Amino acid sequence: MSDWIALVIAFVYVSLILALGEGLRGLKLGVEFTRKFVHIGVGMVAFLLVALFQNWQFAIIPPLVFIVVNFISYRRQIFSGMETGQKGQLGTVYFPISFAILIPILWQFPAILVTSLMPMTWGDAFAAIIGKRFGAHKYSAVGQIKSIEGSLAMLVFSFVAVTLTFLIFYAPLTTSLIVGIVVALVTTMVEAFSPWGLDNLTVPIASAILLMLLGIYF
């Protein structure tokens, strides 16, 4: 497939996710739900990028564009479905930045590239949703109030997402399970100690570094 066609598909996909997020906001499902719906939907574009693009120079264009788009949205509250409305919360900007950093580095290793984004895509999303709804047991980390329930959700959903992603890339089951639990444990700790929305940057990068240190290249 031409990289130009892939580029159009990627932008159409992300635009649909943003439109759906705005539509869900209109259904009064709650800000956290709509934000994390968009968060998961956009994070899953990683699979599209490695499947459709031939060259990383094209694949990096959508994340770079959405760094700008998300920053403008943050300042002007354009896409309310993905914004908290809180000043200083630039998580929606940090996520595409981490994506743009990892694409040229890991383009030859699509499994690592996609997997490194899954703890942030799924783990963090459900940590926020479950923590906000059921987070009765609080703890403080680097000046932030977290919940044990949210951190457990981060651990479980990161483990499931990483394991399934490795299986999708034809890794052996045992390898997938081991990598899943190791990455989930580390990224849960990284998320807990990342202030000001920086987990959207630190978690994917920490995942990528850990996967490379584990020596799993495929």
C-alpha positions as semicolon CSV with decimal commas, in nm:
position;residue;x (nm);y (nm);z (nm)
1;M;0,000;0,000;0,000
2;S;0,118;0,350;-0,081
3;D;0,231;0,554;0,217
4;W;0,008;0,835;0,096
5;I;-0,301;0,611;0,110
6;A;-0,191;0,487;0,453
7;L;-0,163;0,848;0,567
8;V;-0,520;0,922;0,461
9;I;-0,648;0,607;0,637
10;A;-0,465;0,700;0,958
11;F;-0,608;1,053;0,964
12;V;-0,958;0,931;0,883
13;Y;-0,937;0,675;1,164
14;V;-0,821;0,926;1,427
15;S;-1,077;1,182;1,309
16;L;-1,354;0,923;1,353
17;I;-1,233;0,846;1,705
18;L;-1,236;1,216;1,796
19;A;-1,584;1,256;1,646
20;L;-1,711;0,955;1,841
21;G;-1,559;1,100;2,156
22;E;-1,748;1,424;2,103
23;G;-2,065;1,226;2,040
24;L;-2,021;1,026;2,360
25;R;-1,967;1,348;2,554
26;G;-2,312;1,456;2,436
27;L;-2,459;1,139;2,590
28;K;-2,345;1,255;2,936
29;L;-2,134;0,944;3,002
30;G;-1,883;1,140;3,203
31;V;-1,567;1,328;3,114
32;E;-1,332;1,049;3,225
33;F;-1,510;0,788;3,014
34;T;-1,507;0,996;2,696
35;R;-1,144;1,101;2,749
36;K;-1,030;0,743;2,791
37;F;-1,238;0,623;2,497
38;V;-1,046;0,868;2,278
39;H;-0,722;0,775;2,455
40;I;-0,764;0,403;2,379
41;G;-0,891;0,459;2,026
42;V;-0,600;0,685;1,933
43;G;-0,345;0,457;2,101
44;M;-0,463;0,164;1,892
45;V;-0,359;0,350;1,577
46;A;-0,016;0,199;1,647
47;F;-0,135;-0,126;1,490
48;L;-0,250;0,063;1,180
49;L;0,081;0,244;1,142
50;V;0,301;-0,065;1,148
51;A;0,058;-0,256;0,925
52;L;0,002;0,008;0,658
53;F;0,313;0,226;0,633
54;Q;0,629;0,122;0,454
55;N;0,850;0,410;0,574
56;W;0,875;0,561;0,920
57;Q;0,915;0,908;0,768
58;F;0,548;0,888;0,670
59;A;0,432;0,699;0,979
60;I;0,563;0,974;1,205
61;I;0,348;1,240;1,038
62;P;0,019;1,164;1,224
63;P;0,178;1,183;1,573
64;L;0,360;1,504;1,482
65;V;0,039;1,660;1,350
66;F;-0,155;1,559;1,661
67;I;0,106;1,709;1,891
68;V;0,007;2,044;1,743
69;V;-0,366;1,965;1,719
70;N;-0,382;1,839;2,078
71;F;-0,195;2,140;2,212
72;I;-0,434;2,377;2,034
73;S;-0,727;2,173;2,167
74;Y;-0,582;2,191;2,518
75;R;-0,552;2,570;2,496
76;R;-0,891;2,630;2,333
77;Q;-1,089;2,323;2,451
78;I;-1,176;2,232;2,091
79;F;-1,215;1,858;2,146
80;S;-1,384;1,862;2,485
81;G;-1,424;1,484;2,476
82;M;-1,053;1,437;2,538
83;E;-0,976;1,734;2,765
84;T;-0,988;1,754;3,146
85;G;-1,026;2,129;3,148
86;Q;-0,746;2,146;3,406
87;K;-0,449;2,372;3,346
88;G;-0,111;2,202;3,330
89;Q;-0,254;1,862;3,228
90;L;-0,079;1,808;2,896
91;G;-0,115;1,432;2,879
92;T;-0,289;1,448;2,542
93;V;0,017;1,628;2,405
94;Y;0,277;1,404;2,570
95;F;0,129;1,082;2,428
96;P;0,189;1,168;2,059
97;I;0,530;1,308;2,156
98;S;0,629;0,969;2,298
99;F;0,489;0,803;1,987
100;A;0,690;1,033;1,760
101;I;1,008;0,964;1,959
102;L;0,968;0,586;1,941
103;I;0,871;0,549;1,574
104;P;1,215;0,617;1,417
105;I;1,395;0,426;1,692
106;L;1,181;0,111;1,684
107;W;1,048;0,106;1,328
108;Q;1,249;-0,209;1,248
109;F;1,092;-0,380;1,551
110;P;0,715;-0,334;1,507
111;A;0,623;-0,567;1,794
112;I;0,825;-0,359;2,041
113;L;0,694;-0,033;1,897
114;V;0,330;-0,133;1,931
115;T;0,373;-0,313;2,263
116;S;0,551;-0,018;2,423
117;L;0,236;0,191;2,373
118;M;-0,011;-0,063;2,513
119;P;0,041;-0,002;2,889
120;M;-0,037;0,364;2,831
121;T;-0,322;0,291;2,591
122;W;-0,507;0,034;2,803
123;G;-0,349;0,027;3,148
124;D;-0,357;0,400;3,212
125;A;-0,705;0,437;3,066
126;F;-0,859;0,179;3,298
127;A;-0,651;0,301;3,591
128;A;-0,821;0,638;3,555
129;I;-1,171;0,499;3,499
130;I;-1,161;0,242;3,780
131;G;-0,961;0,464;4,015
132;K;-1,210;0,747;3,980
133;R;-1,514;0,525;4,028
134;F;-1,393;0,270;4,282
135;G;-1,076;0,424;4,426
136;A;-1,153;0,412;4,797
137;H;-0,799;0,336;4,917
138;K;-0,580;0,639;4,851
139;Y;-0,205;0,692;4,864
140;S;0,023;0,984;4,784
141;A;0,300;0,972;4,524
142;V;0,511;1,276;4,419
143;G;0,243;1,512;4,539
144;Q;-0,043;1,332;4,365
145;I;-0,329;1,138;4,516
146;K;-0,358;0,791;4,362
147;S;-0,568;0,490;4,454
148;I;-0,471;0,129;4,507
149;E;-0,768;0,025;4,293
150;G;-0,647;0,244;4,005
151;S;-0,292;0,112;4,028
152;L;-0,420;-0,248;4,032
153;A;-0,624;-0,171;3,720
154;M;-0,308;-0,030;3,559
155;L;-0,124;-0,352;3,645
156;V;-0,393;-0,591;3,523
157;F;-0,484;-0,414;3,199
158;S;-0,120;-0,346;3,112
159;F;-0,045;-0,716;3,161
160;V;-0,338;-0,822;2,942
161;A;-0,263;-0,566;2,670
162;V;0,110;-0,646;2,651
163;T;0,055;-1,021;2,656
164;L;-0,211;-1,011;2,384
165;T;-0,003;-0,779;2,167
166;F;0,295;-1,013;2,185
167;L;0,067;-1,305;2,094
168;I;-0,066;-1,108;1,796
169;F;0,293;-1,076;1,678
170;Y;0,332;-1,455;1,707
171;A;0,545;-1,462;2,022
172;P;0,533;-1,788;2,224
173;L;0,274;-1,793;2,502
174;T;0,532;-1,834;2,781
175;T;0,738;-1,542;2,651
176;S;0,428;-1,327;2,616
177;L;0,315;-1,397;2,972
178;I;0,658;-1,329;3,123
179;V;0,704;-1,007;2,927
180;G;0,348;-0,906;3,011
181;I;0,396;-0,929;3,386
182;V;0,743;-0,768;3,387
183;V;0,632;-0,473;3,174
184;A;0,309;-0,436;3,371
185;L;0,490;-0,423;3,705
186;V;0,746;-0,166;3,588
187;T;0,501;0,058;3,405
188;T;0,261;0,055;3,701
189;M;0,540;0,193;3,919
190;V;0,642;0,445;3,653
191;E;0,281;0,563;3,619
192;A;0,246;0,602;3,995
193;F;0,552;0,826;4,021
194;S;0,498;1,039;3,708
195;P;0,342;1,377;3,794
196;W;0,156;1,636;3,582
197;G;0,043;1,395;3,309
198;L;0,401;1,300;3,230
199;D;0,303;0,932;3,247
200;N;0,185;0,972;2,888
201;L;0,552;1,029;2,806
202;T;0,735;0,821;3,066
203;V;0,528;0,500;3,047
204;P;0,569;0,434;2,671
205;I;0,939;0,521;2,681
206;A;0,998;0,308;2,992
207;S;0,813;0,021;2,821
208;A;1,030;0,050;2,511
209;I;1,355;0,064;2,710
210;L;1,250;-0,237;2,917
211;L;1,155;-0,441;2,610
212;M;1,490;-0,362;2,450
213;L;1,676;-0,452;2,769
214;L;1,492;-0,785;2,774
215;G;1,648;-0,847;2,433
216;I;1,324;-0,929;2,253
217;Y;1,359;-0,804;1,897
218;F;1,104;-0,916;1,642
